[in-house]
């Protein structure tokens, strides 16, 4: 399985020589990465459905994720590059964050409960269905965190999300946080956007 991390042109040479280094973020310490698995864009309302359809049919997987993961770089008016790599077993387990919109949260919890694997755990071993049922708001985005033990666990979790109608759009995302550096020799390719 491949992953992608987004960088600016100003850091490109350093990354080619030293790889990706962990750093502090608003979500913790590590490196934000995105799985190079196709997850369709899902518009937040009817107004954006034509744009959703066009992007889902015309953009590559890397381009879809660039729209989600490189916003901070584009906002700084910098050129975006994607660093693509695979992870060895030493990077597992890892933390996976999935933003779940209210209209699919019950279905997602149902699909997650059906998973027959010991490779995925909801945050702090809470029961996802109970968490969803305890929310009193009618419209919300639930920021779920999972501990995933293996690549197959990650694939299973993403399939649950997709099966329940989940998708990505701007801040609604699926991302991973790893706590080890990506060495330069692990980089498979650099994608220019």
N, C-alpha and C positions, 0 to 999 in steps of 0.2 A: 504494500500500500504506500502511496506517495502522499506527502503533505506539502503545503506551501506556506511561506512566511513572506510578508511584504516589507520592502525596504525602499529607501529613497536613493537617488543617484549618488548623493553625497556620501553614503556609507558603502557603496558597491565595492570599491577596491579593498576596503578593510575586511568585508565579508568574504571576498574571494581568497584572501590571505589567512584570515583568522577564524572564519566560520561565524556562526551566530552565537552571541553571548547572552546569557541570562541577565535580566534586569528587573527592577521593581516596576510594577504596573498598578493600576487602580484595582485589579483583581488579585494581586499577589505577586510573588516573585517567580520569574521564569520567562519563557518565550511563548507568545501566542502563535499557534499554528492552526491551519485549516485543513481538514482531510480532503484530498482531491477525489471526492465522490460527488456525483451529480445529485444535487438537491435543488429542485426547481424553485425559482423565485415565486412568491405568492404575494400578490398585491394586497395592501391593507384595506382597500376599498375599491368599489367599481370603477372609479375615476382612472385608476392606474392599470386596469386589466389589459387594454391594448398594448401598453408598454411591457407588461409582464409576458404576454404571449410572444411579442417580437423578440425580447431578450432571451427567453427560454429556447426559442428555435434558432437564434442566430449567434449566440455567444458560446464560446468554448467553456469547459469547466473552469479553467484558470481565469477567464474573463469574468465569469459569474462571481467567483470568490474575490476577485480584485475589487469588484463593486462593493463588496461587504467589508473586506479586511484592509483596504488601503485608503479609506476615507480621510483619515488624519493626514496622510501624506499628500493627497490631492488638495486638501484644504490649505496646506502650506505652499501650494503651487510648485511642488517638486515632482520630478519625473519618478514614476513608480516602476519597480522591478519586483518580480516574484522569485524567491529562492525555493527550488523544488528538491526534496530529499526523501529518503526512506529512513525508518527508525529500526534499530536493532532491539533485541529483547531487553536490553538494559534500560530502555526508556519506558517500559511498562512496569507497573500500572501508571496510568496518567489520569488527570482530571479532564472531564469533558463537560462543557457548559452548553445547554440548549435552552433557548428562549422559546417558551410555549405560550401561544396566545390562548385566551380564555375559550374561544369557540372550539378548540380541538383538545383542550386539556383533559377532559374526561376520557375521550377516546384514546389519547396518548397513554394515560395512566392504565387503561384497560389493556392496551397492546403491550405495555411494559410488564404488567402483571402476568401476561401469558408467556413471557420469555422464559425458556427453560435453560438457563445458563448460570453458571457461577462466575461468569466473566464480567458482569456489570452489576454495580451496586448504587442505589440512590443515596444521596448525601446522608452521611451519618446513619445509614441503615434505616432511615425513616420509611414509612409506607407512602408511596407516591399517591395512591388513591385517597388515602385519608387526608393528606395535605391538600389535594385538589378539592375534596368535599368540604374542607374546613374554611375555604375562602368565601367570604360573604359578598365581595364585589362581583358585579356582573361582567365588567370589561376589565381585563388585566393582562399582563404578561408575566408569567411565572418563570423566574430565572432558576432553572434546575441545574444541579451539579451531580455528576456521576463519577464514580471511580470505575475505570475500565481496565481490566487485567490484560487484555489481548486485542490484537487486530480483529479477530472474529467477534469479540464482544463489541467493539466499536461498530463494526458493520451491522450487527444485530440491532444495536441501539438506534442507529441511523435509519434502518429499515422500519423499526417501530414508529419513528417520528414521521417518516414519509407515508407510511400506511395510514396513519391517523390524520393525514392531511396537512402535515407540517411543511413549511417552506422557509426560505430566507428572504429578507427584504430590509435593507439599510441596517438598523440596529437589531433587528430580529435575526439571530444567527445561531450557528453551531460552531464552537471553537474549542480547541484543546489548549491546555497549559502544561508545558513540560518544564522540568526543573534542572535539566542538564544541557550543557552547550552542544551545539551541532558543529562538529569539526568540519573544516573546509573540505576534507576528502569525502565527506558524506553527501556533499551537494552534487546532485545529478545534472541540474541545468539551471540557468538563469533565464527567466522570461521577461522580456521588455514589453511594457504596455504603452 
